Amino acid sequence: MDFATEAHVGEYVVNSERTVSFTAADGEVSYAPPSEDTPVSVPVGDVTAVEFERNTAFLRHTFLGLFFLLVSLVLTVGIVAAVYLGRVETRTEVAFAGFLGLFAVGGWNVTYGLLSRPNREVIDVYITTEERTHVLCGELADAEFVDACGELIGSDVPTTNRNPKLEAELE
């Protein structure tokens, strides 16, 4: 097992500015966390398991985004129509329209967030020792990271793939 690639430390940290060098050579798996000066080095003999999981938190959720688009559109049109037709007259009705307006603004924000982000397939790698679990992740589009995962699977370390969709990609 001999590889060197870029990875992200932590399950929900997929940010290009926080990448670390993830390597395996001479019977050790190592990476250098951004918050520590010395790299973390794990002897392969100490590794009890390596588990792979597909992380869907970074996928574009189109159906949910369209749902929030519809809700935001209904709220916005309803509030504007009520004000334009003169149905909002008392202080309570103004307060209620303003409250629904906040929901509309929040709905537009969520809609933009769900529909504008890139569709990222992420692999989480859990390297477990008796002392702790090390979590590294990378994108499925990163060929070097996928090759490194394939080398981990081909090594003597017991590996488990928690997602059948990843099987074809990692082997």
C-alpha positions, 0 to 999 in steps of 0.5 A: 500500500503506497499512495499520496493524495489530498483529503479533508479531515472531518466528516462535513469539511469539504472545503478546498482550503482545508485539505491535508496530505493523506499518505500511506507508505512503509506500513503507516497511514498518515495525514497532517491535520491543519490544527496540529504541527505534527502529522498523525501517523497510524501504523497499519497493524494498529488499524482495526477497521476501515469503513467507507460511506457515501455522504449525501449531505453535499448533493443538490436537493432539487425536489426540496429546492422546488418545494421551497420555491413553491412555498416562497412564491405562494407566501410572497404572492399572498402577502403582496396581493393582500396588501395591494387589495387593502386586506391588511388594515389593523396592526395585528394584520400588519404584524402577521403579514410582516411575520409571513414576509420573514418566512418568505425571505427565509424560503427564498434563501433556502431555495437559492441554497438548495438549487445553486450549490454544486452536486458533490459526491463525497466518500467518508473514510473512517479509519478506526484504531483502538484509541480513536476513529480518524475521519477523512473524506474526498470527492468521488470525482477526485481520481487520486482519492478514489485510487487511494481508497482502492488501495486501502480496500486491496490491503490487509486491513479489514475494510467495510463498504457501507454503501453498495453504490460505492462498490463499483467506484472503489473497486 
